[in-house]
Amino acid sequence: MSADILRKMGLFGIGIIALTQEKLEEFAQEMIIKGEMNREEGKKFVIEVLSEKDKQLKDIEEKISNKVKEAIENSGIATKKDIQALEKRIENIEKDITVK
C-alpha cells in the first residue's frame, strides 16, 4: 500500500480506527475512477486497511486492559481471585476446627 494513498486518505491525522469499511470502499472506488489504482488493488487496499484497523483495536484493548489491571493492583482493591483464595482458606480453617 503506497504511503501516498494513505496520506490522501488522511490516515496519519485521524487514524485508521475511525474509518469504516463503507468509507474505505468509497475511497477505493474514487481512486479506481481516477485511475490511481485498479479494482484488484482497491480490494487489496480495503482488506489491508481493515486488517490494520483490527490490529490497532486489539493493541488498544490490550493496553487498556493492562492499565486497568495495573490500576486495580495499585489501588489495593481485592480482586475476585483474592476473594476466592480467602474463601478457600476459610473453608480449610472451618474443616480443621470441625475435625478437632
ROKE-721133 format. One record per atom (N, C-alpha, C): x, y, z. Coordinates in steps of 0.2 Angstrom, whole numbers, padded with zeros to 4 digits, always signed. Each point is the difference from the previous one (the first is absolute). Example, Ala and Ser with C-alpha at 12.3 -4.5 7.8 and 13.67 -1.06 7.14 Angstrom:
<nodes>
+0066-0028+0039-0004+0006+0000+0004+0006+0000-0002+0005-0004+0004+0006+0001-0004+0005+0003
</nodes>
This chain:
<nodes>
+0004-0006+0000-0004+0006+0000+0005+0006+0000-0002+0005-0004+0005+0005-0001-0002+0006+0005+0006+0003+0003-0001+0005+0005-0004+0006-0003+0001+0001-0007-0004+0005-0003-0007-0001+0001-0003-0006-0001-0007-0001+0001-0002+0001+0007+0004-0002+0005-0002+0001+0007+0000+0007+0001+0005+0004-0002+0000+0007+0001-0007+0003-0003-0002-0002-0006-0006+0003-0003-0006-0002+0004+0000-0005+0004-0005-0002+0004+0000+0004+0006+0005+0002+0002+0001+0004+0007+0000-0005+0006+0003-0006-0002+0001-0005+0006+0004+0003+0005+0005+0003-0002+0005+0003+0005-0003+0005+0005-0005+0003-0002-0003+0005+0004-0006-0003+0004-0004-0004-0003-0006-0002+0004+0001-0007+0003+0005-0004-0003+0001-0007+0002-0005-0005-0003+0002-0006-0001-0004-0005-0004-0006-0002+0004+0000+0000+0007-0005-0002+0004-0007+0004-0002+0001+0006-0002-0006+0004-0001-0004-0002-0007+0004-0004-0004-0003-0001-0007-0005-0006+0001-0005+0000-0004-0004-0005-0001+0001-0004-0007-0002-0006+0000+0001-0004-0007-0004+0004-0005-0006+0003+0001-0003+0004-0005+0004+0005-0003+0003+0004+0005+0004+0006-0002+0006-0002-0004+0003-0006+0002+0006-0003-0003-0002-0002-0008-0005-0003+0000-0002-0002-0007-0002+0006-0004-0003+0005+0003-0001+0006-0004+0006+0003-0003+0005+0001+0005+0007+0003-0002+0003-0004-0005+0000-0007+0000+0003-0004-0005-0004+0001-0006-0006+0000+0000-0004+0001-0007+0002+0007-0003+0001+0005+0004+0002+0006-0002+0007+0000-0004+0005-0004+0004+0006-0001-0003+0000-0004-0007-0004-0005+0000-0001-0004-0006-0003+0005-0006-0005+0004+0002-0002+0004-0005+0005+0005-0003+0004+0003+0005+0005+0004-0002+0006-0003-0004+0000-0007+0000+0005-0003-0003+0007-0001+0004-0001+0001+0007+0006+0000+0004+0001-0007+0003-0005-0005-0001+0001-0007+0002-0005-0004-0004+0001-0006-0001-0005-0004-0004-0005-0004+0005-0005-0003-0002-0004-0004+0004+0003-0004+0005+0005-0004-0002+0003-0005+0004+0004+0003+0005+0003+0006-0001+0004+0004+0005-0005+0003+0005-0006+0002-0003-0005+0003+0005-0002-0005+0005-0002-0006-0003-0002-0006+0005+0006-0001+0005+0006-0001-0002+0006-0001+0004+0000+0005+0005+0000+0007-0002+0001+0005+0004-0006+0000+0006-0006-0001-0002-0005+0000+0005+0001-0006+0005+0002-0006-0002+0002-0005+0005+0006+0001+0004+0005+0003-0003+0006+0002+0004-0002+0005+0006-0004+0005-0002-0001+0006+0005-0005-0003+0005-0005-0004-0002-0004-0003+0005+0004-0005+0005+0005-0003-0003+0004-0005+0004+0004+0005+0005+0003+0005-0002+0004+0005+0004-0005+0003+0005-0006+0001-0001-0004+0003+0004-0002-0005+0006-0001-0006-0002-0001-0006+0005+0006+0000+0005+0006+0000-0003+0006+0000+0004+0001+0005+0005-0002+0006-0003+0001+0006+0005-0005+0000+0005-0006-0003-0001-0006+0000+0005+0003-0005+0005+0003-0006-0002+0002-0005+0005+0006+0003+0004+0004+0004-0003+0006+0003+0004-0003+0005+0005-0005+0004-0002-0003+0004+0005-0004-0003+0006-0004-0006-0002-0003-0004+0005+0005-0003+0005+0005-0002-0003+0006-0003+0005+0003+0005+0004+0001+0006-0002+0003+0005+0004-0005+0003+0005-0006+0000-0002-0005+0002+0005-0001-0005+0006+0000-0006-0002-0001-0006+0004+0006+0000+0005+0006+0001-0003+0006+0000+0005+0000+0006+0005-0002+0006-0003-0001+0006+0005-0005-0001+0005-0006-0004-0002-0005-0001+0005+0003-0005+0006+0003-0005-0003+0003-0005+0005+0005+0004+0005+0005+0004-0003+0005+0004+0004-0004+0004+0005-0005+0004-0002-0004+0004+0004-0003-0004+0006-0003-0006-0001-0003-0004+0005+0006-0002+0005+0005-0003-0003+0006-0002+0004+0003+0006+0005+0000+0006-0003+0003+0005+0004-0005+0003+0005-0007-0001-0001-0005+0003+0004-0001-0004+0006+0002-0006+0001-0001-0004+0006-0007-0004+0000-0003+0001-0005-0007-0003+0000+0001-0007-0001-0004-0004+0004+0000-0007-0001-0003-0003-0006+0003-0004-0004-0002-0003-0006-0005-0006+0001-0003-0002-0005-0004-0007+0001+0005-0005+0002+0005+0000-0003+0005-0006+0001+0002+0001+0008+0002+0006+0002+0001+0001+0007-0005-0003+0005-0006+0002-0002-0006-0002+0004-0001-0008+0000+0001-0003-0006+0000-0007+0000+0005-0004+0004+0006+0003+0000+0005-0003+0004-0001+0001+0008-0003+0005+0002-0002+0001+0007-0006-0005+0002-0005-0001-0005-0005-0004+0001+0003-0007+0001+0005-0002-0004+0003-0007+0000+0003-0001+0007+0004+0005+0002+0003+0000+0007-0005+0000+0006-0005+0003-0001-0006+0000+0005-0003-0007+0001-0001-0003-0006-0003-0007-0001+0005-0005+0004+0007+0001-0002+0005-0005+0003+0000+0001+0008+0000+0006+0002+0000+0002+0007-0007-0003+0004-0005+0001-0003-0007-0003+0002+0001-0008+0001+0003-0003-0006+0001-0007+0001+0004-0002+0005+0006+0003+0001+0004-0001+0006-0003+0001+0007-0004+0004+0000-0004+0002+0007-0005-0006+0001-0004-0002-0005-0005-0005+0001+0003-0007+0001+0006-0001-0003+0003-0007+0001+0003+0000+0007+0002+0005+0003+0003+0000+0007-0005+0000+0005
</nodes>
